[in-house]
Amino acid sequence: MNYTRLNTTINDGVGHIELAAPDEFNRMPPAFWNEFPAAVMEMDSSGTVRALVISAQGKHFSSGMDTAAFTTPAPQQSFDAGRRGERARRNLAGLQEAFTTIEKVRMPVLAAIQGACIGGGVDMVSTCDMRYCTSDAFFCIQEINIGLSADVGTLQRLPNLIPDGLMRELAYTGRRLFAEEAKEIGLINNVYATHDEMLTSVMSIAKEIASKSPLAVTSTKHLLNYGREHSIQETLSYQSVWMGAVSQGTEMQAYFRAKSEGDEPSYADLPPLD
């Protein structure tokens, strides 16, 4: 697929999706909502991508939803209020699914964030497995400032990442959460002085993940996500079934054979998606 809002590359098992509209602060117009989930799924489809990095060009990671979506008059519709609401609900579900795709793909997803990460940008990075940022980065649940509640995943996912009281403060006030505070509360794994330094480090982490068994990594991601929504006992029971099916690979044999021979282990890619 040809992308107008993104650049995509794959190197040594690491995929990279780069938001590529810096002159527009990587805002999210309708084209973005079609292209982004398609790019994420394309990364997953071959089975060769073992870790995925999302970054952005320019001064800011993303200014969020294109404000034209709120200021452009809607076309005249002959539907009644109930039918207009039904269509609006489906449209919103499509936006939500664009970022839920990050959770569904088999590989871990790492976000590298600089400058502003606003509105839809927060929705996106809240879905990622890990987040890293530059010292000039800040996060803002912008929706409350324009008379809305955040509706594409921030209110559902961010409470799993930061303390509840602070989550509510940010959601109710729309204030900016700056890099050092974001690191202190655990939203960000690490803060870097420059964009280049951040991207070099994040790519190194992604390559380390890509060197591990992709079967073990995807199992770990799946089980962590499952455990977030289930009790410990439910997750243990589910894991026994999952591992009974997925642990039939030759990963451990490959690891111990390589180590006995003084080599680093190598593992087969995951199968492509049907």
N, C-alpha and C positions, 0 to 999 in steps of 0.2 A: 504494500500500500504506500502511496506517496503522501507524505505528511506536509502540511503547510505551517503547522504550529510547533513542530517537534523535529529534533534530529535523533536518529537511533544508530547505535553501533554495537557490535559484539566482538570482544577480544578475550581469548583464553578463558572462555566460560563465563565471562562477566558481561552482562548487558548494560547498556547505558541509554537512558532516555533523557534528552536535554530539552527543556522548554526553550524555544528559540524565537521568541518575539520580544527581544529586550527593549525595543523602542516603545512598546506598549506595556512595559513592566510585566510581561508574560500574563496578561489578563486572560480570561477564559470565555471567549465567545462561543457561539454554537459549534463551530468547527472543532474547537478543542474537545468538547464533550463527546464527539464522534471519534476523533483521532486518538485521544489518550487511551481509552480502554482497548482499542484495537491494537495499539502499539504494545501495551502490556501483555495482551494475549498472544501477540506475535512472538514476543520474547519467550513465552512458555511453550509455544506449539511444537518446536523442534525437539525439545528435551535437552538441548546442548547448553542452555543458559542456566548456570547454577547459582548466580547471585545477580541482582539487578540494582543499579544505582540510578536515582532520579536527581537531576540537578537542573540548573537554569543559567542562561546567559544573562549578562548585564548586571545592573546595580541591584535589582530586586529579584527575589525568587518568584513571587507572584502577587499581583494586586487583587487576585480573586476574580469573582464573577464579573463579566463584562457589564458595566452599569447600563449599557443600552438596553439590556433585558428588562430593566425597571423603568426606563424613561421613554422607550418607544411605544407609542399607542398600539394596543392590541387590535388586530383586524376585527371588523364587525362580525359577529357570530349570531347565527339564528338559533343556537341551542339555548335551552333554559338553564337556570342556575345550577341545577343538579348535574346536568350533562357537562357543563363547563367545568364544574368541580371534579367530575370523574376524569376528564382529560387532563386537568392540571395535576391530579394525583399521579397519573401514569407518567406524565412528564417529569415530575419530581423523583419518582422511583427510578427513572432512567438516569438522572443525574447522580443519585445515590449509588446506583450500580456501577457507574464509571469508576468510583474509588473503591467500592467493595471488591472489584476485580483484583486490587492489590493484595487483599487477604486471600483470595481464591487461588492465585497462581502458586506453583509448587516451590518456587525459590524465595529466599528472604529478599526483602526490598529495603534499601538504605536511601535515606533522603539527605542531600547536601544542600544547605539553605544559607543564602546570603541576603542581607537587606531585609526588605519587608516580606512577611509571609502573612497574608491577610485573607480573611474570609474563606473562600474556596481553597486557598493555599493551606490553611490550617486543617480543613477537612481532609485534604490529600495527605499531609504528612502525619496526621493522627492515625492513618491507616497503615503506615509503613512499620517495619519491624524495628528499625533504629533510625535515629535522627542526629545529625551533626550540623553545626552552624558556624558562621564567622562571628567575630566580636561585634559587628555592626548589625546583626540580625535582630529582628523583633517579630513578635507574633501578636495578632489582634483578631479577636472574634468580632469582626466589623459589623455583622448583621444587626446587632442590637443598636448600633449607632445610626442605622438608616431605617429603624422601625420594624425590624424583623427578628425572628428567632433563627438561629443557625439550624439549617434543615438538611444538610448533606452528610452528616456523620459526626461533626464535632461534639455535639451534646451527648452522643452515645459512646464515643470512643475516648475522648479526652479524660473523662472521669476514671478510666482504667489506668491512666498514665500519670496523673497529678492528684494532689490532695483535694477532697471534695469541696472544702470551704474556698480554696483558691480558685478551683474550677468555676464555682458559682460567682465569685467576685469578677473574674474575667468575663464570664458570659453576661452578667448583669450590667457591668460598667463599660465594657468595650475598651478598657485601657490596654496599653501596650505592655507586653511581657518581653523584657529584653534578655539578651543572650545569657548573661551570667546568672540571672534569676532562674531562667529556664533550665540551666545546668544544675543549679542548686536543688531544684525540686525534682530532678530526674527526667524531665521531658527531653533534654538533650544529652547525648552521651559525651560530647566533647565540643569545645569552642576553639576556633583557630583564628589566627591573626589575619589571614588573607584567604581569598577564594582559591587560589592555586594550592596553597598549603592544605586547605580542607579537602579539595578534590583528590590530591595525591594520597592523603591519608585514607580517605574513604575508599578509594579504589584499591588500596593495599588491603584493607579489611575485607572488601568484597573478594579479592583474589584468595585470601586465606580461607574464606568460606568455600570458594569454588574448588579448593584443593581437597576438601573433605568428601566423604561419600555422599553423592546427591540423594541417594535413597535414605540415608540417615538424616540428612538435613531437612528434606521435605517431610519426613515423619516427625521430626522435632517441631517444625513450624506448625504442622497440622495439629499435633497434640497440645502445643501451647495455646493455640487459638481455641481448641475445643475446651480446654481446662478453664479458660476465661469465663465461660458461660455455664459451667457445670461444677458440681461439688467435687471434692477430692476423691471420694469413693466412686462416684460415677466416672470420673476420668480414669482412675485406676482400672476399673472394670473394662472401660472402652479400650484402654491401652493394651490390655491383655489380648483382646480380640484383634486389634490393629497390628500389633507386633507378631501375632501368630500368622498373619497373612503376609506381612511385608518383610519380616526378618528372614525370609527364605533365600535372600541373596547371598553372594559370596564375599561380602565386604570384609568381614573379620579375617577370613582366610587370606584375602589379598593384603590386608594390613600386616599380619604377622609374617607372611611369606616375604614381603618386601623388607620388613625390618630385619629379618634373619639374614637377608642377603645384603644388608647395608644400603638399601635403596628407599626412596620415598614411594608410598603406595599410589597406585593410580586406579581409578574406578570408572566403570562404564557410565555413560550418560543415561538419563531417564529415557524411557520410550517416548516417541512423539505422541502428541495428542491425536486421538482418532478424529 
